[in-house]
Amino acid sequence: MPKRSKILDKNQLQQKINRLAWQIYERNHMESDIVVVGIQKRGVVLAKRISKFISSISEIKVIDASIKLDKDNPYDSDLVFNLNSTDIENKVVILVDDVLNSGKTLMYASSEFLEVPLVKLSTVVLVNRNHNRYPIKADYEGMSLSTTLKEHINVVFGKEEGVYLS
């Protein structure tokens, strides 16, 4: 197994999530409701934690949703969104993923919202690796970490919770 270095421990990870939630709240405090959409799998966990924290600090109604897609080959697989377009019409949508690497996953997932009238679409990532090959950026990022292309960032939720570089 390759050597891995802990970048964030459990407490630091939770601090980043709380800060992301505060930033989202600060920029959307006038909204009555927002839709927080996590990209399967770790993006969904991150999105739920952000949603939970926003709900604990505000009166904003937070609607949780998820998108399932093949991150390695999104063009040859179906994108599955668990809400109807009418559920998100004229709302603020926050699209959440754990790591922004090339931008391909966020770009493809955001295509789900192109034909729906939204108040705003924003993107959130816990770690931005700064290797964008697609014209998409994170509106909210927990941390920016310049890595080599051979290095891997792994966000772990649960028993060994943290962010690791290997």
GUTI-621045 format. One record per residue (C-alpha): x, y, z; residue number from 1. Coordinates in steps of 0.001 Angstrom, whole numbers, plus 500000, padded with zeros to 6 digits. Layout:
+--------+--------+--------+-----+
|      x |      y |      z | num |
+--------+--------+--------+-----+
|      X |      Y |      Z | NUM |
...
+--------+--------+--------+-----+
//
This chain:
+--------+--------+--------+-----+
|      x |      y |      z | num |
+--------+--------+--------+-----+
| 500000 | 500000 | 500000 |   1 |
| 501406 | 503429 | 499062 |   2 |
| 502399 | 505734 | 501895 |   3 |
| 499733 | 508282 | 502668 |   4 |
| 499970 | 511556 | 504543 |   5 |
| 497118 | 512999 | 506541 |   6 |
| 496282 | 516482 | 505283 |   7 |
| 493227 | 517060 | 507507 |   8 |
| 492187 | 515117 | 510586 |   9 |
| 488576 | 514581 | 511646 |  10 |
| 488315 | 517880 | 513554 |  11 |
| 489983 | 519912 | 510814 |  12 |
| 487710 | 518297 | 508231 |  13 |
| 484633 | 519269 | 510245 |  14 |
| 485965 | 522834 | 510597 |  15 |
| 486296 | 523061 | 506799 |  16 |
| 482742 | 521756 | 506350 |  17 |
| 481390 | 524250 | 508893 |  18 |
| 483222 | 527108 | 507182 |  19 |
| 481882 | 526081 | 503771 |  20 |
| 478361 | 526029 | 505221 |  21 |
| 478833 | 529495 | 506724 |  22 |
| 480071 | 530856 | 503391 |  23 |
| 477083 | 529365 | 501566 |  24 |
| 474739 | 530825 | 504154 |  25 |
| 476430 | 534244 | 504006 |  26 |
| 475982 | 534449 | 500214 |  27 |
| 472422 | 533092 | 500261 |  28 |
| 470976 | 534409 | 503526 |  29 |
| 468046 | 536091 | 501752 |  30 |
| 466837 | 532836 | 500181 |  31 |
| 463925 | 530932 | 501696 |  32 |
| 465255 | 527613 | 500418 |  33 |
| 468281 | 526160 | 498651 |  34 |
| 468968 | 522819 | 497009 |  35 |
| 472241 | 521127 | 497961 |  36 |
| 473169 | 518452 | 495413 |  37 |
| 475938 | 515986 | 496193 |  38 |
| 477777 | 514028 | 493508 |  39 |
| 477875 | 510315 | 494430 |  40 |
| 479418 | 509055 | 496696 |  41 |
| 481590 | 511252 | 498885 |  42 |
| 480044 | 514423 | 497484 |  43 |
| 476682 | 513253 | 498840 |  44 |
| 478128 | 512741 | 502328 |  45 |
| 479766 | 516163 | 502188 |  46 |
| 476557 | 517767 | 500896 |  47 |
| 474499 | 516247 | 503726 |  48 |
| 476943 | 517549 | 506327 |  49 |
| 476863 | 521017 | 504787 |  50 |
| 473048 | 520906 | 504655 |  51 |
| 472812 | 519826 | 508276 |  52 |
| 475043 | 522670 | 509419 |  53 |
| 473193 | 525293 | 507341 |  54 |
| 469922 | 524068 | 508862 |  55 |
| 471398 | 524404 | 512354 |  56 |
| 472472 | 528039 | 511852 |  57 |
| 469618 | 529433 | 509763 |  58 |
| 465956 | 529316 | 508880 |  59 |
| 466721 | 528421 | 505251 |  60 |
| 464930 | 525277 | 504111 |  61 |
| 467633 | 522994 | 502728 |  62 |
| 466605 | 520392 | 500173 |  63 |
| 469066 | 517492 | 499823 |  64 |
| 469570 | 515862 | 496442 |  65 |
| 472112 | 513676 | 494684 |  66 |
| 473537 | 513023 | 491251 |  67 |
| 474939 | 509657 | 490307 |  68 |
| 477386 | 509356 | 487432 |  69 |
| 480464 | 507423 | 486404 |  70 |
| 483280 | 509782 | 487430 |  71 |
| 485856 | 507967 | 485320 |  72 |
| 483790 | 507973 | 482142 |  73 |
| 480778 | 510285 | 482521 |  74 |
| 480126 | 510616 | 478777 |  75 |
| 479325 | 506933 | 478319 |  76 |
| 476994 | 506589 | 481302 |  77 |
| 473658 | 508033 | 482281 |  78 |
| 473467 | 510811 | 484790 |  79 |
| 470836 | 510058 | 487455 |  80 |
| 469381 | 513013 | 489378 |  81 |
| 466972 | 512157 | 492192 |  82 |
| 464779 | 515280 | 491814 |  83 |
| 462590 | 516551 | 488990 |  84 |
| 463444 | 519802 | 487255 |  85 |
| 460292 | 521363 | 488742 |  86 |
| 461722 | 520708 | 492234 |  87 |
| 464664 | 523018 | 491547 |  88 |
| 463094 | 525675 | 489314 |  89 |
| 463833 | 529225 | 490441 |  90 |
| 465959 | 528052 | 493354 |  91 |
| 469574 | 528362 | 494368 |  92 |
| 471373 | 525105 | 493599 |  93 |
| 474657 | 524213 | 495270 |  94 |
| 476555 | 521382 | 493518 |  95 |
| 478952 | 519556 | 495873 |  96 |
| 481883 | 517189 | 495271 |  97 |
| 484775 | 516132 | 497465 |  98 |
| 487762 | 516852 | 495184 |  99 |
| 488125 | 519068 | 492117 | 100 |
| 490775 | 517498 | 489947 | 101 |
| 490338 | 518180 | 486225 | 102 |
| 486831 | 519654 | 486422 | 103 |
| 485300 | 516913 | 484259 | 104 |
| 482932 | 515592 | 486938 | 105 |
| 481650 | 519035 | 487978 | 106 |
| 481287 | 520088 | 484354 | 107 |
| 479289 | 517030 | 483411 | 108 |
| 477144 | 517120 | 486573 | 109 |
| 476362 | 520813 | 486079 | 110 |
| 474944 | 520025 | 482625 | 111 |
| 471867 | 518672 | 484438 | 112 |
| 470942 | 522256 | 485362 | 113 |
| 471473 | 524033 | 482041 | 114 |
| 467886 | 523841 | 480864 | 115 |
| 466222 | 524687 | 484171 | 116 |
| 465671 | 528315 | 485206 | 117 |
| 467666 | 528752 | 488426 | 118 |
| 468287 | 531717 | 490681 | 119 |
| 471938 | 530658 | 490859 | 120 |
| 474147 | 527581 | 490451 | 121 |
| 477239 | 527396 | 492651 | 122 |
| 479879 | 524712 | 493069 | 123 |
| 481515 | 523482 | 496278 | 124 |
| 484558 | 521252 | 496714 | 125 |
| 486386 | 520246 | 499842 | 126 |
| 489777 | 520100 | 498078 | 127 |
| 490752 | 521912 | 494878 | 128 |
| 493821 | 520258 | 493321 | 129 |
| 494357 | 523031 | 490748 | 130 |
| 494631 | 520720 | 487712 | 131 |
| 491629 | 522081 | 485821 | 132 |
| 491344 | 521042 | 482196 | 133 |
| 487723 | 522183 | 481905 | 134 |
| 486389 | 525730 | 482259 | 135 |
| 484760 | 525278 | 485652 | 136 |
| 485826 | 526469 | 489062 | 137 |
| 484750 | 526003 | 492640 | 138 |
| 482777 | 528921 | 494037 | 139 |
| 483462 | 527560 | 497513 | 140 |
| 486496 | 525469 | 498417 | 141 |
| 487582 | 524066 | 501737 | 142 |
| 491216 | 524124 | 500749 | 143 |
| 493416 | 524498 | 497691 | 144 |
| 496203 | 521963 | 497418 | 145 |
| 498671 | 521981 | 494535 | 146 |
| 499697 | 518403 | 493847 | 147 |
| 501494 | 516501 | 491142 | 148 |
| 499396 | 514577 | 488651 | 149 |
| 500655 | 511295 | 490134 | 150 |
| 499503 | 512149 | 493656 | 151 |
| 496030 | 511207 | 494819 | 152 |
| 493724 | 512962 | 497290 | 153 |
| 491378 | 510699 | 499210 | 154 |
| 488575 | 512051 | 501384 | 155 |
| 487488 | 509497 | 503968 | 156 |
| 484270 | 509731 | 505962 | 157 |
| 483653 | 507352 | 508835 | 158 |
| 486148 | 505351 | 510878 | 159 |
| 489449 | 506852 | 509601 | 160 |
| 487890 | 510212 | 508779 | 161 |
| 490151 | 512774 | 507202 | 162 |
| 491778 | 513917 | 503987 | 163 |
| 494826 | 511979 | 502805 | 164 |
| 497501 | 512497 | 500151 | 165 |
| 499099 | 509424 | 498612 | 166 |
+--------+--------+--------+-----+
//
